[in-house]
Amino acid sequence: MRSLASPHVHQSHRAKTRALKPFRTILRALSRTENGAGHDAVDAFCSHLEALSSLSRAFDEELDAYIARVLTSAPAITADILCDLAIECAGPTEARSADREEARRCANARGDLASMANATTSAFHRLGDVDGCEITVRRMRVAGAAPDVVTFGLLASAMRRAGRVEASIRALDEASTELKRGTRPGRKKKRVKMEHPDLVNLRVLFDDGSIAAVFKPAGVLTHPAEGGAAASLMDAALARFGDTGLSDLNGSDKRGIVSRLDKPTSGVILLARHNAAHAKLVTDFYQRRVSKTYIVLVDGAPPDERGTVTNPIDDRPATSEYEVLERFNSASCSYTLVRVKPKSGRKHQIRRHMAMIGCPLVGDTVYRRGRAKTLNAKPPACVAELLSHGKSGTIFFLHACEVEFETDGKIITVEAPLAAEFETLVAQLKKVAK
């Protein structure tokens, strides 16, 4: 049997160690099989890895896609083997004492196990293996990883795609009941007054009865905050579509919400009109089948007209492609309008990637580092006036201008025009740059 050397991976030492451990565990598990099939699987697995120029390429794609490729190369790797692997890697999930440190480790273990469960379930979903999905969800639940909306979405979507519609409906009903437990159903809901014109008259950009694309204005939360009295996009959506016109798969506090935009971000956002659509959409988001494009206004000038930023975020691969749309340069200031297409979905990815190339978003104080702190220290009046509308760091110019997704077998592209204040600012910067 061939051995597998540990090639160099461009990640932190801890991340590399945690990433390589599953491969060693798989090899050990397969080598213990009595009928010898495991040895063949190990050879196939090693050949699969050797075909890569380096192991780092394996981390350039999402974990679920990589697991699916491994399963194709080594058929002897079963759902039970992968579950054993995940449980071993995660470690104990239940604390045996009142020690806080042990409780923290167990909580982290449950989180790690849930992440591996979703990646494994998604891998079997990609391969059309519904049994693998069911085994994974069942084993992980017993091991202490509570299924979340992604878990249930992947399972129900796999069942429906395999023609097991009734089983899919039962899974969604179970999910709806179970996930509601975490949304405090007994909490009194506060009446909110919708004052923003784009909430009073919610702009529906697309609606086919399964998925709706709507416009979220800047300065508005996607869904209600705990104890908050301010109106959210979900409040406007409920007023428009009714309580039964949106999915409750993600809990009653987040009806129809599949993904969200940060409060300062404007643009198009997708809503699920019913639970089956929610399961399909959450699966497509998880498997990176939904494409989103943003327009941002940054301080400074990107180094190239087009470029790709591949800096890892939180020790995880992250890729953003950008294209300069327009530059606004004068003797006293430098701004650039940029189109950005994130290829992964890390937290604050666009804000962080733009800051990493020395061009933080205008108004973003969180990720502004080093020399970027002095960029446009004295902004023109048009910029200063808009930034003065809120607390420092609560206003920046990030707009979700386009989303591409699949519904009813068709690829749909929905565009959202720039908010009026964003368009006005761009027009004023053109005058400043002359």
N, C-alpha and C positions, 0 to 999 in steps of 0.2 A: 504494500500500500504506500502511495506517495505521501510525503509530508508537505504541509503547507507552511511556508515561511511567512513571517509577518512583515509585509512591505510597508513603506513609509506612507503615512496618511497625513495630509495637511490639516490637522485639527489639534485641539489641545490634547495634552497627554491623557487627561481623564476621559475625554470624549473618545479618544482612540482606543483606550483600554476597554471601555464599556462597549464600543462597537465591535471589537475583535472577539470578545468573549463568546458571543453567540455562535460564531463560526467554530471555535474550538469545541463548544458544547455539542453542536450538531455532529461533528466528527466523532466525538467520544460516544454519543448515543447510537450512531449508526454502526460503529465498530463493535458494539456489544450484541448486535443481532446474531442469533444462532444459525440462521440458515445461509449466511454468507451474502445475502442480498445487500446488506449494509455496506460491505466492502466495495461492491460495484458502485453503490451510490456515492461512497466517499470518493472513488476515482472520478466519477462523473462530476461531482461537486468541485474537486480540485481542478479538473480540466476546464470547468466553467470559469473559475477564478483566474486560471492561467491565461485564458483567452483575453482577459482584460490587460491593457497596458500597465495599469497599476490599480491597486484596490481602491484608490481614491475615486476612481471613476464610478465605483459601485455606490458611492455616496453622492454622486452628482444627480442621481434620480431619487425619487421618493422611496422610502423603505418598503412600502407595499409593492411597488413595481419590481423592486429588486428581489423581494421574497418570491414573487410570482415567477421570475426568471430562474431562481434557484430551484423551485419546485418542478419546473419544466425540465431542468437539467438532471435532477435527482428525484425520480418518481417515488423512491422508497421513503422519502421524507413525508410523513403523514401529518395530519392535523394534531394528533395526540403527541407526536414527537415535538412539533413546534410549540405546543402548549407546555410540555415538560420543560422545554428550553426557556420559554418566557418566564415560567414560574421560578425556575432555578436562578435565572439572571436577576429577577426582581428581588428575591429574598423574602423574608418573613413579612406578612402583611397584617398580622394581628399582634399587638403588644401583649406581652405576658406579665407586665408589671405596670406600675403607675409612673415609671420613669419618663420624663418629658422627652429626653433625647431618643429613647426607644420609640415612643409614640411618633415622633417626627420622622424617624427612619421608616417606620411602618407606613405612615401616610405617603411618603415619597415612593415606597415600594408599590403601594396600590396605584399611584399615579403612573409609574413606569409600566406596571402590568397592564393597566388600561390602555396605554399608548401602544404597547406591543400587541394587545388583543385587537385593537382597531386596525393596525397595520396588517396583521395576519388575516383577519376577516376580509379586509379589502383585497388581499392577495388572492384568496380563494374566490372572491367575487369576480376579479379580473379573469380567472380561469373558468368561471361558470360552475364552480364546485359548491353547490348549496350545502351539501352534507358537511364539507369542511368548514363553512361559515357557522353552521349550527353547532358543531362540535366545539369550535373555538369559543363561541359565546357562552355555551353551557359550562365548559371547563374553567373559563376565566371568572365566571360569576361565582362558582364554587370556591375558587382560589382567593376571592376577595376583591375582584375588580368589578365595580358596579357598572353595568352598561350605560352609555350615555346616548345622546341623540344620534351621534355618528354611528355607534354600534348598531342600534336598532335600524337606522336608515340603510346601512349596508346590508344587513340581514334581510329586511323586507324587500329591498330593491333586487337582491339576488333571487329571492323567492318568486317575485313577480316576473322577472326576466325569464325564469325557468318554467313559467306557466303555472306555478303554484299560487294562484291568486288568493284563494281562501286562507292559506297559511300566511300569506303576506298581510292580509287584513287582520288576522288574529295577532300577528307580531306587532302591527301598528297600534292596535287597541291596547295591547299589553304595555307598549311603550308610552302611549298617551297617559295611561293610568299611573304607571310607575314614575314618569318624569314630573307629573304634576305634584308629587309629594314634596319636591324641592322648591316649589314656587309659592308656598304659604297660601293655600287656597282659602283659608279662613280670614286672611288679612282684609281689612276694610279698604276698599279702593277709593282713593280720593278723586273727587271731581276736578278735572283740569280744564282750564279755559284756554282754548286755542286762539292765540292772537296773531301768530305769524301767518301772513297771507298764503304762503305755500303749504301750510297745514290746513287752514280753513278751506282752501280749494286745492286739495291734493292733486298734483299733476301725475296722471297715469300715462306712462309712455308706451306701455304694452300690456295686454291682458288677454289670455286665451282661455280663462276659466281654471287653469291649472297653475300658471305662473303669472304674476303681475310684476312689471317693472315700473317703479315710481321714482319721483324726484325728491331727494332729501336736501333741504336747505342747510347751509352752514349755520352753526350755533344751536342745532337741535339734536337731542339724543336720539339714537335709533330706537331704543326701547326704554321704558321707565327705569329710573334709578331707585334703589331702595330708599323709601321714605321721601322721594322727591315729588314735588307738586307741579313741576314744569311739564308742559305738554311734550310728548315725544312723537316720533314718526309713527309708532305703533298705534298711538291714540288716534291719529288722523286716519290711519288705514282701517281701524275698527269702525270709525265713523263712516268711512266710504264703503267698505265691503260688508260690514255687519259682523257680529260675533261668530256666526257660523260660516262666514265667507273667507276665513283664514285658518290655516293649520294650527292645531294645538299640540303638535308633536314635541315642540320644544318647551312646553309648559304654558300655562295661561298668561304668565307675565311677558312672554315673548311670542305672542301669536303671529304665525306667518314668518317670523324672522329666521332666516337661514344663515346669513352673514350680516355683519354690521359695518358701518362707517363711523369713524371717530366723530365726536361732536363738532369740531371745526371744519370737517370735510363735507363738501357738497357733492351732489351728483346722483347717478342712477344706482338703485339698490333693488334686489330681487326679493319678492315675497311669495311664499307658497300658499296657494288658495285652499289646498286640502292635504291630508296627511300622506297620501301616496305620492303626490308631487313633491312634498317636503323630503321624503325618503330618497327619491330620485335626485333631487337637487343637491341634498347634502352629500350624497355619494359622488356626484359630479364635481362638487367643490373639493372634496377630500382627495379625489383622484386627479385633480388639476385639469379637469375638462371644461371648466368655466374660465374664459379669458377676460381679463379686465384691463382697461387702459385709463391712465390718469393724465391730467395736465397740471403742472405745478409751476409756481413762480419762485425762483431761487435767487439768493444773493450770489453775486459773482458770476463767473463764466466757466461752464464745463470745459474740460481740456479738448474735447473733440465734438464735431457736429453730431456724430452718432457714436455710441459706445455701449459697453456691457460691464456692469459692476457685478463681481462675483464674490465679494467679501462675505465670509460666513457671518451669521447673526446668531448669537447665543450658542456657539459651537455647532450650528446646523448650517448646511449648504443653503445659499440664497443667491438668486440671480435676478437682476433687473436690467432691462434694455431701455436705453433712452435715446431721444432724438431732439436736437435743438430746433425749436420752432421760430424763435425770434430773440434777438439780443437788444437790450436797451442800455447803451453806454453813453455816458457823458463825462465831463471833467470831474464831477463829484460823486458819481454813483455808477454801479454796474449791476444790472438785473438780467435774467434770462428766463424766457418762457420755454418749458421743456415738456415733451410728451414721454411718459414712462410706462412701460409694460412689465409688471412684475411676473416672473416665471415661477415664483414660489410665494408662499403666504405667511412670511414671518411677521411678528409683531412690529408695527411701525416701520416696515421694510423700506418703503420709499423715502421716508424722512431720514432714516439712518443711512441708507445708501447714498443719497444725495449729499448728506453731511460728510460722508467718508471721502468723497471726491472734492471736498472743499467748497461745496455749494449748498449750504443749508437752506431749507424753505424759509421764505420771508415770514418773519413773525415767530418762527420756531426757536424757542430758547433752550429746549431740552437737549438737543443733539448738536448744538453749536459748540465747537471746540477750537482751541488754539487760535490761529490767525483768523479763523472765520468769525470770531467774536468782534473783530474790528471792521468787518465788511459793512459798507453802507452805514457807518456809525451815525451819520447825519442824513437820514433818508429825506427824499423830496416830500413836499407837503402832502401830495396825494397819497403816498404810502403811510406817512405818519398819521394822517387823519383817520384812515381805515383801521390802523392798528390801535388807535386810541379808543375804539368802540368796546374794548374788553380788557380784562386783566392781561398783563404780560404773559405771553405763551399760550393764550387761549384763542388767538386768531392767527391762522396761517393759511396760505393759499394752495389748497390741494383739492382737486376736483375730479371725481370719477366720471369721465366723459363717455365711456363706452363699455358695454359688457356683451360678450358673445356666449350663448348657451344653446343647449339642445332641448327641444320640447316636441313631443308628438312626432319624432323622427325627422324634425327639421332643425337646421341651424339658424338661430335668430340672432341678429345684431341690433342692439338698442343703443341709441346715442342720447346724451343729455347735454343741452347747450350750457355754456358757462352762465353762472349766476350773474345777474345784472351788475352787481357791485364789482365782480371780477372783471367783466367786460369793460366797465368804466375805467377801472384802474389800468388795464392794458392800454386803452386809448390815451389815457393821460401820460403814461410812461413813454409812449411813442412821441408825444410832444416834448417831453423832457429830454429825450435822447437826440432831438434834432439839433 
